[in-house]
Structures are given as structure tokens and as C-alpha cells.
Amino acid sequence: MGMASLTDFPKPTIVSANGVMLEVFEAGKENLGNPVVLCHGWPEHAFSWRHQVPALVAAGYHVIVPNQRGYGNSSSPKEVTDYDIEHLAGDLVALLDHYGYDKAIFVGHDWGAIVVWGLTLLHPNRVSGLANLSVPYMERGDMPWVEFMEAMLGSDFYIVHFNRQPGVAAAIFDEDPHRFLRNMYRKNQPPRDPEPGMAMINLAKADTPLGEPVMSDDELAVFVSSFESSGFTGGLNWYRNFDRNWQVLGEVDPIIRQPALMIYGDRDIVPKSENLTEFVPNVEVVSFDCGHWIQQERPEETNRAILDWLGRRG
């Protein structure tokens, strides 16, 4: 099942950026001047891009893969507001500065996609193009996002729960990272549950996982050991800034003009956007028959889609 361990993955370096230390996995230094930054989601790690790194390097790109703040051996600040979109985007801008780049292609999955959308809105001159997986551009409606989700989906919906009952989910996930992540990383299996809002919590407690695993035991061990050391609080703090991000992004032009690629999994629990081109006019859309962990479930197709798109945008 592809690469089995971190031994094949680039060695990490620690980069000081934006007031934090970021653990960064870098490959293809010989391709200086052609940067692509890969941004992981929750509850993940830079290692989630293990299938993409060699393909991008072979295609001539300088590939930069950070563990973002709260993850792996990167800093986990104590303040919840240190995980808002300004800080997360600021980390990526500081990373570009560290490597001496004015701008780069950014690729994001899940929360990484949310960060890349936000980065592009806040620092449009630093992004030459963007490819996002799973989570489309989130339109900023009249009601802050968590309030809106609570009104639509109830207080048990996981994002609402993470906000309204801080610390509860983290404690449950921290109890047994192996069980939670093993149950989480399954193919084509959105968390189905008699209480859909509690799906994440119940997933962390379930004895038997559903569906096929996305990765080998050795690969899973990389994620598990990372969360055993970092815990889940930092990553969950990203969720606790949804409404703050809604405020911050109210100050900027909501249209993304860069060339963009949006990759969906048809079985993903995350809904597709119905009005993506209104906000991202230069977007191309691709869908695969897979679940949420797109670049790990469909590595070859993901690589081909990203490389084809990169080739077309010159």
C-alpha cells in the first residue's frame, strides 16, 4: 500500500516562522524556484501527502510540507485565538519568506483547504494558484459559521460540539489515539451514526471499525505516535476559531481570482459547493469515487489531476 513508513519520507527540519516553530518536510530542493506547499487537514499530519511528494518532485517542483501549528513537533500555543485564520495563514506566509519565495502554489486537504482558501483571501499576492481537496470555498453568509451550523444541524454536530464543549472531545480522542485514528481513516465510510452529531465521539469509542483501512498499520503508526505526543487540543482549536475567522474574512474581497483546482470525493461526508464559480471563477472541478481521505484513497488519480492542472496553468 504505497510507502510504509516515515523512513521514505523527507527528514524534518524545524523552521522558525511567525513566532512559532514549524516542523517542515522538504523535498526537491534542486527544483528551486518552483514551490508547492502541501497543507494537511484534521486529524492528520504532513505524512498524509506521502504519495504526492515524490510525484511533484519528479515533475520539477520544490515541495514544502509543514506540520501546521498544533500538529506533530510544531508549536502548540496555549491561546485558542492563536489558531485563527490570520495566524494559520501567517505561518504559511512566513514559511514562504523563510524559503525566499514571493508566492507559491498551495494545495490543501480538509482543514488545510480551509486554510488555503483563507490564505488566498488574506494574502492574494502570495498565492499563484491553489488546489483544494474535500472542502470547497465556504461562502460567508449573514450568520457566523458555528451559529449557522448549530441552527441547521443541532448542538451535537461535531463542529458545534467542539466549540460549545471545549476540551470534551480532546479528552476522549487523547484516551486512545490508535483506536480513534484507526476508526477514522477508512475508505468510503462517512461516519454513519444513529446520532449523527456524535459521530466523531462515537467513532473514538467504537471497538470495530467500518470499511477498509486507508493505510497500512505502519503508516497508521506514524499518525498515532504523532498524536500520542502532541495530543488533539491544538488541532481542535482550529475549529474553535470558525466564528472568529468569519469576522476576519468579512474585511476582505471574497472573490478568489487565481487559477484553482477543486477535487471532491463522491462519497465524502463534506457536501460539494453549489456556487463555487461565483467565488472562484477560475476553478476546475474533478471528482473521484472515494471518501474523505482523497489523496490517500486515490493517490495516483490525485497526482495526475494536480499535475495535469499544474501543466495547464503553465
RODO-2510 file (C-alpha; in nm, 4 decimals, decimal comma):
residues 314
     n   res          X          Y          Z
     1     m     0,0000     0,0000     0,0000
     2     g     0,2491     0,2617    -0,1099
     3     m     0,5072     0,3926     0,1267
     4     a     0,5048     0,2215     0,4617
     5     s     0,6956     0,4455     0,6941
     6     l     0,8445     0,7821     0,7680
     7     t     1,1854     0,6451     0,6678
     8     d     1,0972     0,7066     0,2996
     9     f     0,9531     1,0492     0,3747
    10     p     1,1800     1,3583     0,3711
    11     k     1,3561     1,4254     0,7033
    12     p     1,2001     1,7088     0,9025
    13     t     1,3612     2,0420     0,9749
    14     i     1,2382     2,2894     1,2333
    15     v     1,1697     2,6330     1,0889
    16     s     1,1093     2,9421     1,2996
    17     a     0,8153     3,1258     1,1425
    18     n     0,5578     3,3793     1,2609
    19     g     0,6512     3,3381     1,6273
    20     v     0,6217     2,9577     1,6290
    21     m     0,8397     2,6612     1,5369
    22     l     0,7114     2,4566     1,2440
    23     e     0,8196     2,1021     1,1633
    24     v     0,8679     2,1039     0,7862
    25     f     0,9313     1,8154     0,5464
    26     e     1,1011     1,9441     0,2335
    27     a     1,1879     1,7646    -0,0910
    28     g     1,3110     1,8669    -0,4349
    29     k     1,5452     2,1487    -0,3240
    30     e     1,7115     2,1071    -0,6622
    31     n     1,3881     2,2442    -0,8144
    32     l     1,4416     2,5831    -0,6512
    33     g     1,2075     2,8487    -0,7817
    34     n     0,9100     2,6163    -0,8341
    35     p     0,7473     2,5875    -0,4898
    36     v     0,4409     2,3853    -0,3963
    37     v     0,3232     2,3916    -0,0335
    38     l     0,1053     2,0992     0,0845
    39     c    -0,1285     2,1682     0,3786
    40     h    -0,2744     1,8760     0,5764
    41     g    -0,6142     1,8569     0,7447
    42     w    -0,7545     1,7287     1,0756
    43     p    -0,6712     1,4947     1,2415
    44     e    -0,3696     1,4488     1,0192
    45     h    -0,0025     1,5178     0,9614
    46     a     0,2314     1,6182     0,6793
    47     f     0,2703     1,2421     0,6185
    48     s    -0,0795     1,2387     0,4642
    49     w     0,0918     1,3770     0,1488
    50     r     0,3447     1,0882     0,1279
    51     h     0,2083     0,9736    -0,2120
    52     q     0,2178     1,3238    -0,3635
    53     v     0,5678     1,4355    -0,2629
    54     p     0,7724     1,2067    -0,4955
    55     a     0,5394     1,2718    -0,7918
    56     l     0,5663     1,6505    -0,7511
    57     v     0,9430     1,6378    -0,7077
    58     a     0,9758     1,4222    -1,0202
    59     a     0,7660     1,6799    -1,2085
    60     g     1,0111     1,9563    -1,1147
    61     y     0,8626     2,1122    -0,8008
    62     h     1,0220     2,2207    -0,4739
    63     v     0,7814     2,0587    -0,2276
    64     i     0,7325     2,2070     0,1204
    65     v     0,5096     2,0147     0,3629
    66     p     0,4623     2,1687     0,7076
    67     n     0,3066     2,0191     1,0136
    68     q     0,0964     2,3227     1,0880
    69     r     0,0713     2,4712     1,4381
    70     g    -0,0812     2,2268     1,6860
    71     y     0,0440     1,9210     1,4959
    72     g     0,3431     1,6861     1,5102
    73     n     0,6532     1,8543     1,6504
    74     s     0,5353     2,2044     1,5576
    75     s     0,4483     2,4534     1,8325
    76     s     0,1121     2,4249     2,0069
    77     p     0,0384     2,7673     2,1564
    78     k    -0,1918     2,7726     2,4597
    79     e    -0,4215     3,0565     2,3462
    80     v    -0,7213     2,9394     2,1426
    81     t    -0,7132     3,2584     1,9321
    82     d    -0,3564     3,1724     1,8243
    83     y    -0,5202     2,9210     1,5875
    84     d    -0,7347     3,1648     1,3913
    85     i    -0,7049     3,2078     1,0142
    86     e    -0,4743     3,5103     1,0498
    87     h    -0,2230     3,3028     1,2458
    88     l    -0,2539     2,9907     1,0275
    89     a    -0,2215     3,1924     0,7051
    90     g     0,0566     3,3985     0,8636
    91     d     0,2538     3,0787     0,9286
    92     l     0,2401     2,9902     0,5588
    93     v     0,3428     3,3415     0,4518
    94     a     0,6356     3,3263     0,6966
    95     l     0,7303     2,9870     0,5508
    96     l     0,7466     3,1428     0,2025
    97     d     0,9639     3,4210     0,3447
    98     h     1,1927     3,1625     0,5061
    99     y     1,2474     2,9885     0,1709
   100     g     1,2785     3,3195    -0,0136
   101     y     0,9626     3,2913    -0,2240
   102     d     0,7247     3,5731    -0,3161
   103     k     0,4484     3,3275    -0,3985
   104     a     0,3760     2,9576    -0,4358
   105     i     0,1168     2,7034    -0,5395
   106     f    -0,0732     2,5883    -0,2298
   107     v    -0,2515     2,2539    -0,2029
   108     g    -0,4836     2,1838     0,0913
   109     h    -0,6958     1,8936     0,2126
   110     d    -0,9810     1,9195     0,4661
   111     w    -0,8819     2,1922     0,7184
   112     g    -0,5735     2,2533     0,5063
   113     a    -0,8124     2,3524     0,2261
   114     i    -0,9937     2,5969     0,4572
   115     v    -0,6561     2,7493     0,5455
   116     v    -0,5536     2,7748     0,1781
   117     w    -0,8843     2,9429     0,0844
   118     g    -0,8357     3,1875     0,3741
   119     l    -0,4681     3,2466     0,2952
   120     t    -0,5613     3,3330    -0,0637
   121     l    -0,8221     3,5849     0,0547
   122     l    -0,5921     3,7450     0,3140
   123     h    -0,2654     3,7372     0,1132
   124     p    -0,3660     3,7110    -0,2539
   125     n    -0,0230     3,8284    -0,3756
   126     r     0,1486     3,5272    -0,2114
   127     v    -0,0593     3,2597    -0,3889
   128     s    -0,0002     3,1892    -0,7583
   129     g    -0,2553     2,9070    -0,7717
   130     l    -0,4382     2,6716    -0,5363
   131     a    -0,5643     2,3140    -0,5420
   132     n    -0,8002     2,2070    -0,2655
   133     l    -0,9349     1,8654    -0,1733
   134     s    -1,2628     1,7809     0,0010
   135     v    -1,3614     2,1181     0,1487
   136     p    -1,4818     2,3748    -0,1040
   137     y    -1,4771     2,7511    -0,0600
   138     m    -1,7071     2,8389     0,2319
   139     e    -1,9374     3,1241     0,1484
   140     r    -1,9567     3,3813     0,4265
   141     g    -2,3287     3,4158     0,4970
   142     d    -2,5037     3,6605     0,7312
   143     m    -2,4660     3,4356     1,0351
   144     p    -2,1306     3,3256     1,1838
   145     w    -2,0481     2,9715     1,0747
   146     v    -2,0840     2,7875     1,4068
   147     e    -2,4141     2,9636     1,4813
   148     f    -2,5341     2,8686     1,1340
   149     m    -2,4284     2,5040     1,1789
   150     e    -2,5992     2,4917     1,5178
   151     a    -2,9217     2,6290     1,3682
   152     m    -2,9087     2,3856     1,0746
   153     l    -2,7529     2,0726     1,2274
   154     g    -2,8075     2,0971     1,6039
   155     s    -2,5774     2,1291     1,9037
   156     d    -2,4460     1,7722     1,8735
   157     f    -2,2948     1,8346     1,5281
   158     y    -1,9218     1,7769     1,5818
   159     i    -1,8036     2,1282     1,4858
   160     v    -2,0656     2,2837     1,7162
   161     h    -1,9766     2,0359     1,9923
   162     f    -1,6035     2,1203     1,9627
   163     n    -1,6943     2,4883     2,0082
   164     r    -1,9619     2,4667     2,2758
   165     q    -1,7999     2,1948     2,4896
   166     p    -1,4296     2,2727     2,4670
   167     g    -1,1990     2,0031     2,5993
   168     v    -1,4566     1,7229     2,5998
   169     a    -1,3728     1,5743     2,2592
   170     a    -0,9970     1,6240     2,3031
   171     a    -1,0017     1,4225     2,6258
   172     i    -1,1887     1,1367     2,4560
   173     f    -0,9594     1,1353     2,1495
   174     d    -0,6482     1,1557     2,3705
   175     e    -0,7568     0,8464     2,5668
   176     d    -0,6802     0,6127     2,2776
   177     p    -0,5368     0,7836     1,9681
   178     h    -0,4811     0,4481     1,7983
   179     r    -0,8442     0,3417     1,8242
   180     f    -0,9777     0,6808     1,7170
   181     l    -0,7471     0,7163     1,4156
   182     r    -0,7836     0,3526     1,3101
   183     n    -1,1624     0,4000     1,3111
   184     m    -1,1368     0,7379     1,1402
   185     y    -0,9122     0,6546     0,8437
   186     r    -1,1446     0,4235     0,6489
   187     k    -1,2255     0,4195     0,2784
   188     n    -1,5660     0,5335     0,1529
   189     q    -1,7005     0,5447     0,5059
   190     p    -1,8503     0,8710     0,6164
   191     p    -1,9202     0,8380     0,9904
   192     r    -2,2763     0,6997     0,9847
   193     d    -2,4370     0,7024     1,3207
   194     p    -2,7745     0,6836     1,4948
   195     e    -2,6790     1,0205     1,6483
   196     p    -2,5024     1,1867     1,3531
   197     g    -2,3888     1,4793     1,5650
   198     m    -2,1968     1,2498     1,7943
   199     a    -2,0340     1,0539     1,5121
   200     m    -1,6794     1,1721     1,5927
   201     i    -1,7111     1,0967     1,9637
   202     n    -1,8668     0,7570     1,8979
   203     l    -1,6005     0,6823     1,6397
   204     a    -1,3384     0,7327     1,9089
   205     k    -1,5114     0,4730     2,1276
   206     a    -1,6098     0,2086     1,8694
   207     d    -1,4449    -0,1314     1,9087
   208     t    -1,4710    -0,2345     1,5443
   209     p    -1,4039    -0,0015     1,2538
   210     l    -1,6233     0,0048     0,9444
   211     g    -1,4928    -0,0464     0,5931
   212     e    -1,1448    -0,0891     0,4526
   213     p    -0,8462     0,0914     0,6035
   214     v    -0,6983     0,3809     0,4078
   215     m    -0,3425     0,2883     0,5031
   216     s    -0,1165     0,0109     0,6305
   217     d    -0,0537    -0,0440     1,0019
   218     d     0,2957     0,1031     0,9621
   219     e     0,1550     0,4173     0,8041
   220     l    -0,1138     0,4460     1,0705
   221     a     0,1577     0,4198     1,3365
   222     v     0,3123     0,7471     1,2073
   223     f    -0,0125     0,9356     1,2734
   224     v    -0,0761     0,7623     1,6057
   225     s     0,2686     0,8351     1,7501
   226     s     0,2373     1,1974     1,6381
   227     f    -0,0937     1,2454     1,8233
   228     e     0,0280     1,0489     2,1256
   229     s     0,2913     1,3171     2,1638
   230     s     0,1000     1,6314     2,0524
   231     g    -0,2494     1,5454     2,1752
   232     f    -0,5607     1,6652     1,9916
   233     t    -0,6184     2,0028     2,1589
   234     g    -0,4136     2,2121     1,9137
   235     g    -0,5907     2,0728     1,6096
   236     l    -0,9325     2,1115     1,7718
   237     n    -0,8515     2,4764     1,8457
   238     w    -0,8670     2,5391     1,4699
   239     y    -1,2389     2,4533     1,4904
   240     r    -1,2891     2,6906     1,7804
   241     n    -1,1970     2,9833     1,5533
   242     f    -1,4634     2,9319     1,2866
   243     d    -1,6650     3,2323     1,4059
   244     r    -1,3560     3,4457     1,4604
   245     n    -1,2482     3,3590     1,1048
   246     w    -1,5935     3,4582     0,9828
   247     q    -1,5317     3,8029     1,1383
   248     v    -1,1772     3,8343     0,9985
   249     l    -1,2786     3,7367     0,6448
   250     g    -1,5588     3,9919     0,6489
   251     e    -1,2909     4,2570     0,5912
   252     v    -1,1587     4,1215     0,2594
   253     d    -1,2696     4,0843    -0,1012
   254     p    -1,4424     3,7419    -0,1112
   255     i    -1,3511     3,6568    -0,4715
   256     i    -1,0539     3,4271    -0,5445
   257     r    -0,9106     3,5099    -0,8856
   258     q    -0,6142     3,2717    -0,9027
   259     p    -0,6327     2,9533    -1,1077
   260     a    -0,7819     2,6886    -0,8797
   261     l    -0,8483     2,3156    -0,8759
   262     m    -1,1177     2,1577    -0,6581
   263     i    -1,1062     1,7808    -0,6006
   264     y    -1,4074     1,6097    -0,4420
   265     g    -1,4653     1,2565    -0,3190
   266     d    -1,8146     1,1493    -0,4266
   267     r    -1,8596     0,9543    -0,1006
   268     d    -1,7174     1,2275     0,1203
   269     i    -1,9389     1,3450     0,4054
   270     v    -1,8390     1,7047     0,3194
   271     p    -2,1002     1,8498     0,0815
   272     k    -1,9972     1,9865    -0,2573
   273     s    -2,0398     2,3574    -0,3250
   274     e    -2,3378     2,4632    -0,5335
   275     n    -2,1972     2,8063    -0,6209
   276     l    -1,8207     2,7591    -0,6304
   277     t    -1,7666     2,9516    -0,9547
   278     e    -1,9372     3,2622    -0,8117
   279     f    -1,6482     3,2974    -0,5667
   280     v    -1,3731     3,1088    -0,7522
   281     p    -1,4315     3,1957    -1,1189
   282     n    -1,1116     3,0275    -1,2459
   283     v    -1,1743     2,6889    -1,0878
   284     e    -1,1611     2,3444    -1,2470
   285     v    -1,3525     2,0686    -1,0670
   286     v    -1,2685     1,6974    -1,0508
   287     s    -1,4488     1,4210    -0,8576
   288     f    -1,3300     1,0723    -0,7653
   289     d    -1,5294     0,7752    -0,6425
   290     c    -1,3871     0,7781    -0,2907
   291     g    -1,4440     0,9012     0,0619
   292     h    -1,2858     1,1858     0,2579
   293     w    -0,9155     1,0908     0,2562
   294     i    -0,8856     1,1675    -0,1146
   295     q    -0,5091     1,1865    -0,1696
   296     q    -0,4563     0,8687     0,0359
   297     e    -0,7527     0,6725    -0,1063
   298     r    -0,6808     0,7720    -0,4672
   299     p    -0,3116     0,8673    -0,4763
   300     e    -0,2420     0,8094    -0,8465
   301     e    -0,5588     0,9880    -0,9628
   302     t    -0,4883     1,2762    -0,7245
   303     n    -0,1319     1,3111    -0,8523
   304     r    -0,2483     1,3023    -1,2133
   305     a    -0,5211     1,5626    -1,1541
   306     i    -0,2851     1,8015    -0,9751
   307     l    -0,0022     1,7569    -1,2272
   308     d    -0,2370     1,7955    -1,5268
   309     w    -0,3777     2,1140    -1,3762
   310     l    -0,0302     2,2475    -1,2938
   311     g     0,0768     2,1709    -1,6516
   312     r    -0,2200     2,3580    -1,7976
   313     r    -0,1670     2,6672    -1,5872
   314     g     0,1905     2,6840    -1,7108
***
